[in-house]
Structure formats: structure tokens, C-alpha cells
Amino acid sequence: MAAANSDNSRPQNTRAIMTFLREHAPFSSMDDTHLALFAEHATLRFYADGDEIISPDDGIIKRFYVVKQGRIRGERHNAKEDRTDTTFEISMGECFPLAALIGERPTRTLHRAAGDTFCLSIEQDAFITLFSASDPFRDFCLRGVSSLLDQVNQRIQSSAMASIGSSNSLDTPLGRYALRNPIVCSPDLPVDKAVARMHENSVGSIIVTDDSRHPTGIFTLRDLRTLIAEHKAPLDTPIRQVMTQDPICLPAHADAFEAAMLMAEHHFAHLCVVDDEHCLIGVVSERDLFSLQRVDLVNLARTIGTATHLRTLVSLRTDVSRLVDTMLAHGADSGQVVKIITTLNDVTVRRVLELNIKKNDPGIPFTWLTFGSEGRQEQTLLTDQDNGILFETPEGMTEDQVREKLLPFAQTVNQELAECGFTLCKGNIMASNPKLCLSDDEWDDWFIRFIDASTPQNLVYSSIFLDMRAVYGPTKPLEKLLDKVLSRIRKNALFQKMLAGNAFQRKPPLTMFRNFRYVTDGNKQALDLKRQGLAPFVESVRVFALANGVGTANTLERMDELAKKGVFDPKDANAWKEGYSLIQAIRMRSHQELLNRGEELTNLIDPDDLNPLDRRILRESFRQAQRLQQKLELTYQL
């Protein structure tokens, strides 16, 4: 039967099937003609609780299924343990078995009805026709949950784009933006001749190269202003004496996002683009990235980093949320955006510290530490303070004497950060707390006790203090400390198991029947996207990372490292990264919407406010968290 133009001209059961399909991805993105094709070839089948639907023994898969009501449980035999494990669950609106059908092979998993279940199914011929005709359907079949992540990111991007306009993507390779054949000179060229060459070519920088065209230095108009204003050297000085040595370089295949982040963090305006032999092939300036960003991340970071008053920093924080909108509009994904926010947070913290040192220098070198989500570089716009201080005790002083000088300074910094929007930590995890203003030896002793005595409080602390990073001051003391901590944890199987048991308690919010498990938000039902959604990923991955000597604190980077080490199967790691990113993307969009309405930011959402695609995405993402926890459970025999 040919597809008609109106639902009203279709048979009743075809219209009903199409109405059902429109509520679920990928069908929600498909044309009515293709939905009708599915509906007209679909058979509705009933399976009682425990019935096998498809099995590895059935041979090559010949049918495609969509759950209309009930649940399907995936089962695999675990030969080592001689038991059957549930590897996944599929609920209403979800499809199976895609990989086997596309690969024209038997399924590797037995699919069993969990309770009374109805499935719509079509035969292989109809599936192939639909696969060939519908781009959204084909994309979903080939990429699964990755295509859902794209849909979320596209929706966030299109809403942010409304008031900004389109532009190139932040994923654009630098090779497209680099100024080819950049102006170069030898190290011995006098400054005045180098500046003349810059002037003749209307450029703001000149790259100093060796005989092999490897960049050894860079000199900019900003350097020239400093040279003249501060009478640092005469203009006939060889440029090697006044250039910035070892300029930052990126390969041509690196993307614009990486360049913008480096410029924002280090406050420079140019970087070199090199080939695989580290030979110079181009230069990218922050001006080149203007057209890409439409708002200047680099300039905002520099403005924050050079602010002369606290009130300026306070006013600039509103620009951060505006920048997030812009970056989303220009194609930044949730992982990139949290790194942008973290970078700007770091710049703000450093500037508050610098301004206070100018006013009231405690006279003691220290490292300002940040913990938790900021330590993992996973901050969103909703943030509080988790910080501390590490110091090396100067000769002739006691640790308590050092604290006497540092604690009043830290208290002022904590208060001023609160004025900048970093709310004070309710648990007093702040540098002004004497227990978190410690010498390197005291921190070391603290971690020894922390690891050896796995008390409930220490396990709570693990989610904060085992993700730490230096934001200001010397980094070597922290590196030495973390090396010792990682070594102790790798050797302490009991502590690992206690960590794993604690992480296993942080359950994703799915009931046994794949419904959401809510937290109370006044009179409404709600999901906490941070504690219920992201935390199961973060805490499970942390255990595997610490047990296997992975030093980085960022959750996505930890997953990549664990896949490289063979701890995670690469396909599993990708699925877990996507699930984590999906939740983060929905959380970020929720924050955007709250900001636009002038409401207080929260991590709570009411699932009834979500569209069917987002509810499906959350269920799939929470299911991935459950799979990750199953690996944790098996690894540590919980």
C-alpha cells in the first residue's frame, strides 16, 4: 500500500503505530512516508514473561523489533563463573538487535521478555528498504546512542544560535585558519629590522626560526611596547635576546577549540602551526579565531586575568554565561564547554589570588589546590568552592606559624570568590579551614591515614580529595604528593574495594522496571542530574583509574586512558563516554533555560518536562551507568 499524504487516509492500526513511533527516536526524526512504510509492514507480537524472543541459536537475524510495551532483558552465559548475566535491558520505544541485523549474523545475546511484552517487528526486506530510504533511520542504526548525542547537541546548538548566527565549527582544523608563509627571521636579526619587516607585511608577530625552520621564538607588537616602555634593550639588540622563547605550537590537524583554550589559559595572542617534523607551516592569531567564535574567549580570559579590581571580576562573571551560549551555538560539545568554564574559573581564581597578594602578601610561597568537579575540569555554571592550600615549610618556621600567615589571607580569598559567584562550601572544604591549609608533609600524613583507615567519612572525602589539581603556585609539590598517593592506592587492594563499594552505592535513578527513581523536590518528582546521573560514572571510573595508575582527574580522559591500558573495552568506553556526555548536555541545556528565565540554577529536573527523546536519552545513559557499575561489581566481587 502506497504511503498517503495524510494520517486520516491510513488504516486505523497504521495511524496508531505511526503515532506511537513519533514519540521515540529515531522515528521522531523520520518522514511520515517512512513511518508509514514501517507501520504497513509491522506485525505486533506478544511475549509472556520469560519467553525467548531471539537467541544465538536462531541463526542469522531476519527481523527488526521495537518494544511497544514491557521490557526485554539481554542475557549472556558467563563461562568463567558458570552463570547467566543480564547485560542490558530494553524498554518501550527501543529497538533491537541492530548490530546483528546490520552485520547479517546471529545475535550474541539471548533476548528474553521481562514481564508481559509486546513488540512491533518488520522483516529483513522491509528493514533494508527503510535503511536505504531514511537518513535518520540509517544514521541511528549505524551509530546508535552516538546519533542521540548529536541530536541533543544540535538542539542545544540551534537554540543558542537563534540570537547569534552561524559560523564555522570549533572542530575546524587549524590548518584552515593558519596564515601560510608567516613572516620569519633569524635569531641574530636586530629588533628594529624585525619590526620593519612586520610593518611591511602588516602583521602583529614575527616567528624566529633556526636553519631547519623549527620555531625557536616569537616577537609581537605587545613585546615591542613593553621593550620601549620599560627601556629593556636598545632597538639594535639581536631579537633572540628579547623574543619569547619556545613558542606554543600545535599541529595542523589540531582544532580551533584547542587553540582557543591554550590562548585563554596562557594569555597569549599567537601560536605556531607545525608539521609532523615540527617545521613551521603557519601562524594562528586570536583575531583569526574571532570569526570562528563571534565572541572572544581569549580576550575575555585576558580581561579577567588583568582586572585591577574585584568589582571588575564580579561584573565579568556574567560574560562567562553569555560565552557558554555562544560556544554552544558554534558547535562546542558538553565536554568542551565544561573545560571552557573551568578555564575561566581558573583565571578568575588566579586573579583574585594575585590581587590579594598585591594588597597583603603573606610572604609564604603556596600552591592553591582545587578539588572535586573543578579538580576534574568538569564545572558547569552552578559551582561552589572546594579548595585548599599546600605549602613547603620555610626553614626556621613551624607549620603552625605558616598557617597563622596563610589562613587570614585564605579567608579573604574565599569571601571574594563568593562575591564572584563561587558560593561558599557548606561542608567547609575551603582553604580558610586549618585542616585544609597544610604542609607537604602534613598532606602526605593525611593521605596515609585516609587510605589506611577506610572510614565512612574518608570514603565520602574520596569523591572530593582524590580529584585534585593545582590552580596557582608551584606544581611540583602536588605532583610529588599525587605520585605517592597513586602508588599507595595501587598497592592497597582493601582500600580499592572500599572505594568500589562506596561507588557502587551511588545508583543510577532507574528502577527494576526501567522507570525513573525520583528524589523529592518540594511537591514535585525530580531527577538530580549531578548526583544520580553523573556521579555513578565519575565515582566508578575514579576507582578503575586510581587502581591502574591513571594520573589525570578528568572523567572522559580517564576513560580514554583506561581503554588504552586495556582495562576498558574500547566499545564499552565509548558507550560510557557518550552516556556521561548525554547527561551533561541535558544538564547544561537545563542551566541555559533557567538562566534565560532568571531562575536559580539547580541540577534537578522534572522528567515530565522533558520530551520523549530526552527521556529516552536519559534512560539509555542511566543504563550505561548501570553497565559500568556491573563491571565494578564483577571486578571487585561486591
N, C-alpha and C positions, 0 to 999 in steps of 0.2 A: 504494500500500500504506500503510495507516494506521500511525502510529508506535506501537510497543508499549511496555509499561512496563519490560521487562527486555531487556538486550542478548542474553540467551540465546535469546530467541524470534525474533531477527532472523536473516536470512540471513548466512552467514559473511562475505561480502565487505562487507556493510553494517556489521557489527560491527568488521571490520578498519579500515574507513575512519573510523568513529567513534573508535576507539582512537587512530588517527593524529591526527585533528583535535584531540582533547582535549589534545595536547601543545603546541598552538600558539594564540597569540592571533589573533583574538578568540574562537576556538571554545572555548578553555579556560573562558570565562565564560558559555557558552551552555547552555541547557537540552538534555537528551538528546533531547527531541521535535524540536527544531530541528536538532540534529546529524543525527538520523535522516532528516529531510526532505532535508538536503543529500546525505547518503550515498546515499539511494534514487534521487536524480536525477543522481548523478555518473557521469561517464564518465572512465575512465583512458586517457590518450593518451601515446604515446611520440614523442619528437622526437630525431633524431640530431644530433650536433654540427654547428652551423651552420644548422640548419633555421630558417626563419622561422615564428614562431607566430602573431603578429598584426602587421599593418603599417598605416601610414596610408592605403595604397591599398585596404584591405579595406572601407572604408566604415564605417557606424555599427556599433559593437561590440555583439555579440549573445551573448557568452559570458563567464563569470566563471571565473578559473583560480586554482588553488592548486598550488604546486610541491610534489610529493611526493618527488621525488629529483632531484638535479642542480642546475643553475643556469640562470637566464635573464639575458641581457645586453640592456640598453636602448641603442639606437643612434640618433643624430641626425646629419643631414648639416650640417656647418659650411660654409656657402656662402662666407664670407669667406676661410677657409683652404683651401677645396675639399678637405675631408677628412671622415671619419666619426668622431665622438667617442662613446665609451662614457659615457653619462650616469648609469647606475646598474647594479647587479647585484641579482638577487633569488634567494634560496636557499630551502632546504627550509622549508615551513610558511608561506611568504609568499604574498600574494595580488596579483593584477593583473587587468585595468587599471581600477582603481576610478574615477578621475576621469572617464575616457571613458565608462564604463558608466553611471554616475550622470547624466552630462551628455548621454547619448544622442547621442554624437558619435563620429567616428573617433578612434583613438589618434594622438597626435602623435609617438610614438616607435615605432620598429621593435623588436619583442621577438624575440630570437634565442636559440636553445639554445646554451649554452656547455658542450659535452660532452653525453654521452647523458643525456636528461632525461625524467622522467615528470611529467605534470600531471593533477590532477583538475579537471574542469570541469563547470559546470552551465549550462543555457541561461537566457536572459533571464527567461523566465516564472518559473522556479524561484528565480532570484535576487530578483525583485521580491517573491515570496511570502515568502522568508526575510527580506528587508529590512523588510517590513511587520510580520512576526510577532515578530522577535527584537530587543529593545532593545540588547543588547551588540553585535550584528552591525551594526545600523543606525548606532550611535554610532561604531563603528570605520570603517565605510565613509565616513561623512561627515567624520570628523576625523583618521583615520589615526593617525600617531605621537602626536598630542596625547592621544588616548584611552589610549595605553600609558603616557604620563607620569602621567595621572590614576590609572591602576591602581597604579603604583608608589607614588605619594604616598598613595593610600588605604590601601595595605598598611602603609606606614610609620606612617601616622596611626593605624590600628587597633591595631597592636602597641603603640604608645606610649600609646594611650588606655586600654589594659587596666587600668592601676593608677590612672588619673586621673579618668576620667569625661568625659562630653561637655560641650560648651559652644558658644557662638557662634563663628563663624569670625573669624579675624584680618582677613579681607577685608570684614567688615561695615562699611558706610559710617558715618562719624562722625555723620551726621545722625540715626541711630537712638539714639545714646548721649548726644548733646548735651543738656544741661539747657536747655530752652527758656525764653525770657523771663528771662535771667540778671539778677542784681542789678547795676545800673549806677549811676554817679553822674557829676557834672560835675567838671572838674579843680579847681574852686575849693572844693569841699566840704571842711570840716575833717576831719582824720583821725578824731577821736572820733565825729563824726556818721556817718562812713562805717562805722566799726566797729559802731556801734549798729545800723545798717541790716543789716550782715552777721549780727549776733546775732539780730535779729528774724526773719530768714529762714533761720536755721540753715545758713549756707553758709560756706565757708572762703576765699572770694575775692570781690572786687568789681571790676568792669571799669569803667575810666574811659573815657568816650566823648566825642567832640565833638558839635556840633549836628547832624551828619549821621549820627550813630550809628556812626561809624568808631571802633574801639578804639584809644586812644592810650596806654593804660597799664593795669596790673593791680596790685592790692594784696591781699596774702594774710595769713593769720594768722601765717605764718612771718615775713613782713616786720614785722608788729606786734611780735613777740617781739624781733626784732633792734633795732627802733626804741627799745623800752623798755629793754632790757638794756644797750645801748650809748649811751643818752642822746643819740640823734642829733638829735631835734627834739621840741618840745612837742606835745601831742595836738591843739592847735587849729591846727596848721600845715596849710595847704592840701594836699590829697592829691597834687597834681601835683608837689610838691617831694620826696616820699618814695616815690612809686609806681615800679614797674619800667616804664620807657618801652618803647614799641614791642613789645607782647607778641607772642609767636609765634602766628600764625593759620594755619588750614588751611580749605579749602573743605569744604562739607558732604559732597561726594562722595568726599573723601579717605577712606582706610580706617583702621581701628584700628591696623594694623601701623605705618603711617607715623607716627601719633600716638605710639605707644609708643616707637618708635625716637628720635623727637625728644626726648621726655621723658627717655629713658635717656641720651642723649648730652649734653643740656644741664642735667640735674638740676633740672628744674622740674616742678611737680605739676599745673599747669593750662594749657590752651591755648584760644584763642578759635576758634569756628567761624563762618565768614563766608560771605556770599553772593557772587555774581559782582561786585557793586559794592563789595565789602569792608565791607559793613554787618554788624554783629554779629547773629547769629541764635541763638547758644548758646555754652555752655562745656562742655568735657570735662575731668574731673579724673582723676588716676591711680586714684582709688577707682572711677570708672566702668569703668575697664579691668580692675580686679580680677576682676570677674565674668566677663570675657572670657578672662583669662589663667589664673586659678586659681593663678598664682604671679606675683610682681610683678617683671617685668623692670625697671621704673623704680626700684623700691625696691632691687633687687639692684645696679643700676648706681650708685645713690646711696650704698649701703653700701660698695661698693668705692671710690667716689670720695672718701669721707670717712674711710676707715680710718686709724687712727693708728699702726699697727704693721705691719711686714712680715708677721709671723706671721698677722695677720688676713687679709691679702691671700692668703696661701698657702692658708688654710683655705677662703676664699670661692671659690677656683677650682673646687672640687668642685661648687659650686652651679651653675656655668655648664653642666656636662654635664647636670645634672638639669633645668635650664631648657630646654635643647635638646630633651630628651624631651617636655617639656610643650608647647613651642611646636609641635612636630611633631604632637602629639596634637590641638592646637587649629587645625590647618589651615595652618600656615606651610609654604610650599614650600621647596625646597632653596636658592633664591636668597635668600629672606627669612632663612633660618636662618644662612647664612654671613654675612649682614650683621649679624645679632644677635651672633654670635660675635665678629665684627670689632669691633663697637661696645664690647662688654665687654672685649675685649683692649685697645682704645684707652684705655678708662677705667682699666684696671689699669696700663698703661704710664705714663699721665699721673700716676697716684697714686704710683707708685714714684719717678718723677722729682721730684714735689713733696715727698715725704718726705725725699729726699736733698738737695734744695735747702735745706730747713729745717735739716738737720743740718750740711751743708757746702756752702754756696752758692759756686760757683766765681766768681761776680761778673761773669760774661760772658753777655749775652743770646745764646740759641742757638735753633735750630729742630731738633727731633728728627725725623728722617726715618725712614720705613719703606718697604721695597722688596718686590718680588715679590708673592706672593699676598696678604699683608697690605696692601700698597700698592693692590692691586686690590679690596680688601674682599671677598676670597674665601677667608677662612680657615675651616678645619674645626677639630675638636678636636685634630688632630695638627698641631703647629706648632713651628717653630724660629724663631730670631731672624734677621732681615735688617734691620739699621738703620744709621743714620749720623747725622752732625751737620753742619749748615750754620750758619755764623756770619758776621757782619759785623765786620771787624777794627776795634776801637776806636782812636781817634786816639792816637798815641803808643806803640802796641804793634805788634809784628810778629806774623805769623801763627803762627810757632813759639812765641812767648810765650803766645799764646791757647791753643794746643794743650797746653802744659805745665799749664795750669789745668784744661782740659776733660777730658783723657784719663784722669786718675785717677778723676774723677767718673763718666765713662762706663763705666769698668771696673767700678766698684761697682754701677752700674745694671744692666749686663749680667749680673753674677753674681746680683743679687737677682731679676731677671726669670727667670733659670734656676730659682731656687728656687720661683717662681710657676708653673713648668711650661712656660716658653718655653725650650726647650733651646738651648744654645749652638750657634752655626752652625759646622759643621765646616770650612767654607771661610773662616772669619773675616770674614764680611760683617757686621761689627758696629761700633758707634760707638767702641769702645775701640781699633780699628785706626787708627793715624795716617793711613793712606791714605783713610779714610772720615770723618775729622774735619777738614773743610776750610772755608775761607772761601768767600764767594760767588764771588770771582774765581777761586779755585782749582778750584771745582766747574765753573765755566764753561770754564776751560782744559782740565780733564779731559774734558769732553764734546766740546770741539773736537777733541782728539786721538782720542777714542773714535770719533767719527763719520768723521773724515778717514782714520784708519788702521783699516780693517776686518779686523783680525787675527782668527784663530780664537778667541783668548781674549776679545776685545772682543765677538764675536758670542755667546759664552757669557754674558758680562756683560749683553747686551741684554735677556735674559729676566728680569734682576733689576732693573737700574737704570733701564730705560725705563718701569717701572711704579712710580712713587714718590709718596709722599703725606706731608704734614706731620701729625704726631700731637700735637706740643706746641710752643709758642712761636709767634713771628710767622710768618704765612703769606706775606706779600708777597715776601720774598726768594726763596722757592721758586717763586712764581708768575712772577716776572721770569725766573728761570732756565729754567723749563719753556717759557715763551714763546720764548726764544732757541733752545732745543733743538728744539722743534717746527718752527720756521722753518728751521733748518739742515737738518733731515731732509727737509722738503718740497722743498728745493732740491737735494738730493743724491741723484740717481737711482741712482748706483752703490751708495751705502750701502743704499738701499731694496732693490735687487736682492740684495745680500749678505744682508740680513736675511731676505728672502723665501727665498733658497736655504737658509739655515740653518733656517728654519721648516719648509721642505719636507722636510728630513731627518728630522723628528720624525713618523714614520709611524704611523698608527693600526694596532692589532695585528690586522689581517686579512691572511690570505694571499691569493694569487691565486684560490684556490678557496673563498674566504669562510670558511675555518676560522680559528681564533684563532692568533695568533703569540705564543708564550709567552716570559716571562722565567723565569730559574731561581730557585726559592725552595727551597733545600735539595734535597730529593729530589722535591719536588712541582712540577707545572706551575702557573704563575700568570700573572695579568694585573696590571699596575701601572696602577690606575685614574687616578692622577695623571699619570705621565709618558707612558703610552701612550694614555690616554683623553682627559684634559682638555687636556694640553699642545698637541696638534695644533690644537685650537680656539683656545686662548689665543694661541699664537705666530702663527698665520695672521692672526687678527683684529687683533693688535697691528700687524702690518705695514701692513694697509689703514688702520687708524686713524691711525698716525703719518704715513703718506703723504698723508692727506687732512685733516690738521689737527684731528683729534678729540682733545680735551684730556683727557677722562675716562679713567680707567685700568681701570674695571670691564668685564669681557668682555661681559656681556649689554648693558650700557649702550652700549658701543662698537658692538655690532651694531645697536642701535636707531638710533644716530646715523648709521651708515653707510647704513642703509636710508633715513633721512630725506634724506641727501645724494644718494641715487640711485646710490651705489657698489654696494650690495647690492640685489637684487630683494627686495621685502618678503616674498614667499613663501619664498624661499631663507633669508632672515634668520630667519624664524620656525622653519623646519625645523632650522637650525643651533642656534638658541637652545634648542629642545626637545631636540635630541640632547645638547648640552652639559649641560642640566639633568637629563636622564635619568641620565647617568653620575654626576653629582654626587649625585643622590638615592640611587643604589645604593651609592656610596662612603659616604655618610652613614649609611645603614642598616647597612652593614658595621661602621662605627665603633661604632654603638649596640650591636650584638651583641657585639663584642669587649669593650666596657666592661662589659656585663652579665655576661660570663663572667670578668671580672677579668683579661683578657689584654692584652698590649701592643698599642697601636694601630699599624696598618700600612695602606698603600694597596694591598697585594697581596691578590688574591682568587683562589681556585681555581674556574674556571668549572664544574667538576664538582659544586661545592657549590651552584650556582645552579639554580633551577627553570627549566623551558623558557621561560617568559615572560621572565625576566630575561636569559637567554642571547639570546633573540630581540631584546630591547630593546638589549642591548649591541651586537649585530651591526648593528642599524639605526643606532644612534648613531655607531658607528665608520664606517659607510658615509657618514653625513652629513659626518663629518670628512674623509673621502676626497674628497667632492664639493667641500668648501671648499678643500681643497688643490689640486684641479683648477683652480679659479678662480685661485688664487695662481699656479699653473704657467702658465696661459694669459696672465695679466696681465703677468707678468714674464719670459715666454719662457724658463722654466727648462729 
